[in-house]
Every structure is written in C-alpha cells, then in structure tokens.
Amino acid sequence: MNDEQIKRLKHILNTRQNIVIIPHKNPDGDAMGSTLGLCHFLTKLGHKAKVVVPNDYPDFLKWLPGSEEVIIHELNTKHSTSTIEKADLIFTLDFNALHRAGHSLEKILNNADTRKIMIDHHQQPEDYAEITYSDVTIASTCEMVYNVIENLGEVSKLDASIATCLYTGIMTDTGSFKFSSTSSRTHFIVGKLMESGISHAEIHQNVFDSNSYE
C-alpha cells in the first residue's frame, strides 16, 4: 500500500464501522484465509465485521477459526443481502472484478452505495473501490492482509486465530511454499505468523489430510 492509501484507511477505521468482507465465488484457501483473518483483525480493532461468501466452500477449510459465523449467500440470500445493505464498509478480497463474486452478489454490490476496499493480487483490477490495494507480485491475498496490518502499525494485534487463517491462505496459494511466487517476504511473514502461537503441522494436516478415501 502507498502512503496515501494507508492514511485513508487509517482515517476510515478510526471510526467504528459495520463491515462486510467478501471473497470470490468458489472460495479457496487464500480467499477464506484472508477474509476470516481480516475479520478477526477488524473485530479486535472494535469494528463489527462479518464474512459473506457467494457460495459454499470445501469442508477442509471449515475448521478455520470463525468459519461457523460465515454467511453463505446462496444458502441464506435474504440474510446475506440484508447484512450487505446495512454495511458501512465492504472489503472485497482475492478478486479483481465484481462478476467474480457471482451474478447475484455482483448485482447487490453494484447497487450498494457503500464505500468499498479491494485487496487482491490478480491482474487488471476493476475501478470500483475507494481504495484498491493491488499487487500481482505478491503470492497470496493473505500476505497482503498481513501487509495491511503491518502498515496500520497493528502487528501486536496478531493472535493465533488471525495467524492461523493467514498462514492457511499463504500455504495453499504457494503450493506449500514450492511455487516460484514464494519470496523471502513470504517466509518473513510466515515466521511472524508462527510467532503468534499457531501449529503449522496441524494446519497442514487439517487442509491436506482431512478428506476420506472416497
């Protein structure tokens, strides 16, 4: 994030907000890890934050801290729509265009006269957000959420729940740190997350070893 974006975000978050955080349709580990991690962080700052996902997501991600509070739009359209309409601020994470949230949510988001913030690492982001934090060189949106926390001067707010969510997204989007997008910065952030008391072995097991043979 540049200095102006950081300044604007600090100003917005200086007042208690009713916040909704939305990932892309068919959310993966990075989408769920970044949205839930950001949700826990914003809650610790004193905001009211909810995650609304377009559709259901894999069972191997439903152990993530806060998953039980996630609102699934396709299963509870009325509740999710009401939640979005009441929001003061909407974060869209891990996607660069509103259509990637699915047709139903795209329509709701286009009609919502609510300030929006995008955090994403895909190419050619649409110009719909008041603040667009976009960087295609970063391996995962979870890394970008960590950068936001760091730039806000709130690394001390990191706890096991936030760190578990962010670690999961970084791990899955880097192919367990084997993809070429993995950088020294990636490993630095992972080290900081591990200092928050997470069990990286348990995270790997929950994600990769929890499916039945069938």
C-alpha positions in Angstrom: 0.0 0.0 0.0 1.2 3.5 -0.7 1.3 6.2 2.0 -1.9 7.9 0.8 -3.9 4.6 0.9 -2.6 3.9 4.4 -3.6 7.3 5.6 -7.1 7.0 4.1 -7.6 3.5 5.5 -6.5 4.7 9.0 -9.0 7.5 8.8 -11.8 5.2 7.8 -11.1 2.7 10.5 -10.7 5.4 13.1 -14.5 5.3 13.4 -16.3 2.2 14.4 -17.6 0.5 11.2 -20.2 -2.1 10.3 -18.0 -4.1 7.9 -18.7 -6.9 5.4 -15.9 -8.9 3.8 -16.5 -10.8 0.6 -14.3 -13.3 -1.3 -14.7 -14.6 -4.8 -17.2 -17.4 -5.8 -16.0 -20.9 -5.1 -13.6 -19.6 -2.4 -10.3 -21.4 -1.9 -7.8 -21.4 1.0 -6.5 -17.9 0.2 -10.0 -16.5 -0.1 -11.2 -17.9 3.1 -8.0 -17.4 5.0 -7.7 -13.7 4.0 -11.4 -12.9 4.7 -11.5 -14.7 8.0 -8.1 -13.4 9.1 -9.1 -9.8 8.2 -12.5 -10.3 10.0 -10.7 -11.4 13.3 -8.4 -8.4 13.0 -11.1 -5.8 12.4 -13.1 -7.2 15.3 -10.1 -6.8 17.6 -10.0 -3.1 16.4 -13.5 -2.7 17.7 -15.5 -3.0 14.5 -18.4 -5.2 13.7 -17.2 -7.5 10.9 -18.9 -10.3 9.0 -17.8 -12.6 6.2 -20.3 -13.2 3.4 -19.3 -15.8 0.8 -21.0 -16.2 -2.6 -21.5 -20.0 -2.3 -20.4 -22.9 -0.1 -16.7 -23.8 0.3 -14.8 -27.0 0.9 -15.2 -28.9 4.2 -11.4 -29.0 4.6 -11.5 -25.2 5.2 -14.4 -25.2 7.6 -12.2 -25.8 10.7 -10.7 -22.3 10.2 -11.4 -20.0 13.3 -14.6 -18.1 12.7 -15.9 -20.3 9.9 -19.0 -21.1 11.9 -20.0 -17.4 11.6 -19.6 -17.2 7.8 -22.8 -16.3 5.9 -23.2 -18.3 2.7 -25.1 -16.2 0.2 -26.6 -19.0 -1.9 -27.9 -20.8 1.2 -29.2 -17.7 3.0 -29.8 -15.0 0.4 -32.1 -12.8 2.5 -29.8 -12.7 5.5 -26.7 -12.0 3.4 -28.3 -9.3 1.3 -29.6 -7.6 4.5 -26.1 -7.8 6.0 -24.5 -6.2 3.0 -27.1 -3.5 2.7 -26.5 -2.5 6.4 -22.7 -2.3 5.9 -20.8 1.0 6.3 -17.8 -0.5 4.5 -17.2 -3.5 2.2 -13.9 -5.3 1.7 -13.6 -7.4 -1.4 -10.7 -9.9 -1.1 -8.9 -12.1 -3.6 -10.8 -11.0 -6.7 -10.3 -8.1 -9.1 -13.8 -7.7 -10.7 -17.3 -7.8 -9.1 -18.5 -10.5 -11.5 -16.1 -12.9 -9.8 -18.4 -12.8 -6.8 -21.2 -14.4 -8.9 -24.1 -12.9 -10.7 -26.3 -12.4 -7.6 -23.7 -10.8 -5.4 -22.4 -8.7 -8.3 -25.8 -7.2 -8.7 -26.1 -6.5 -4.9 -22.6 -5.0 -4.8 -23.2 -2.8 -7.8 -26.4 -1.5 -6.3 -24.9 -0.9 -2.8 -23.9 2.7 -2.3 -21.3 1.7 0.2 -17.6 2.5 0.2 -15.5 -0.4 -0.9 -11.9 -1.5 -0.4 -10.2 -4.1 -2.7 -7.3 -6.2 -1.6 -6.2 -8.5 -4.4 -3.2 -9.9 -6.3 -4.7 -10.6 -9.7 -4.1 -8.6 -12.9 -6.2 -5.8 -14.2 -8.4 -4.8 -11.3 -11.6 -3.1 -11.9 -12.0 0.5 -10.8 -14.9 0.1 -8.3 -13.2 0.6 -4.9 -12.4 3.7 -3.0 -9.1 2.1 -2.0 -7.6 -0.5 -4.4 -4.6 -2.4 -2.9 -3.5 -4.5 -5.9 -0.1 -6.1 -6.4 0.4 -9.0 -8.8 3.9 -9.7 -7.5 2.6 -10.9 -4.1 1.9 -14.7 -3.9 -1.3 -14.5 -1.9 -4.0 -12.2 -0.7 -3.2 -13.4 2.9 0.2 -11.8 2.6 -1.4 -8.6 1.5 -3.7 -8.7 4.6 -0.6 -9.1 6.7 0.9 -6.1 5.0 -2.2 -4.0 5.7 -2.0 -5.0 9.4 1.7 -4.1 9.4 1.2 -0.7 7.6 -1.5 0.2 10.1 1.0 -0.4 12.9 -1.1 -3.1 14.4 1.1 -6.2 14.2 0.8 -6.5 18.0 -2.9 -7.4 17.4 -1.9 -10.7 15.7 -3.1 -13.7 17.6 -3.4 -17.4 16.9 -6.8 -17.1 15.1 -5.7 -14.4 12.7 -2.3 -16.1 12.1 -3.9 -19.5 11.5 -6.2 -18.1 8.8 -3.4 -16.1 7.1 -1.0 -19.0 7.2 -3.5 -21.3 5.7 -4.1 -19.0 2.7 -0.3 -18.4 2.2 0.3 -22.1 2.4 -2.4 -23.1 -0.1 -1.7 -20.3 -2.7 2.1 -21.0 -2.7 1.6 -24.8 -3.0 3.1 -25.3 0.4 5.8 -22.7 -0.4 7.1 -24.5 -3.5 5.7 -22.2 -6.2 8.0 -19.6 -7.8 5.8 -16.8 -6.4 7.1 -17.7 -2.9 9.5 -14.9 -1.8 11.8 -14.1 1.1 9.0 -11.7 2.2 6.6 -14.7 2.2 8.9 -16.6 4.6 9.3 -13.5 6.7 5.6 -13.1 7.1 5.2 -16.9 7.8 7.8 -16.5 10.5 5.9 -13.7 12.1 2.6 -15.7 12.0 4.3 -18.7 13.6 5.4 -16.4 16.5 1.7 -15.9 17.2 1.4 -19.5 18.5 0.0 -21.4 15.5 0.6 -25.0 14.9 1.7 -25.2 11.3 1.8 -29.0 11.4 -1.8 -29.1 12.4 -2.8 -26.6 9.7 -1.2 -28.8 7.1 -2.9 -31.9 8.4 -6.3 -30.1 8.6 -6.1 -28.9 5.0 -4.4 -31.9 3.2 -5.1 -34.9 5.4 -8.8 -34.5 6.4 -10.5 -36.0 3.4 -11.9 -39.5 3.4 -10.7 -42.0 0.8 -14.0 -41.5 -1.1 
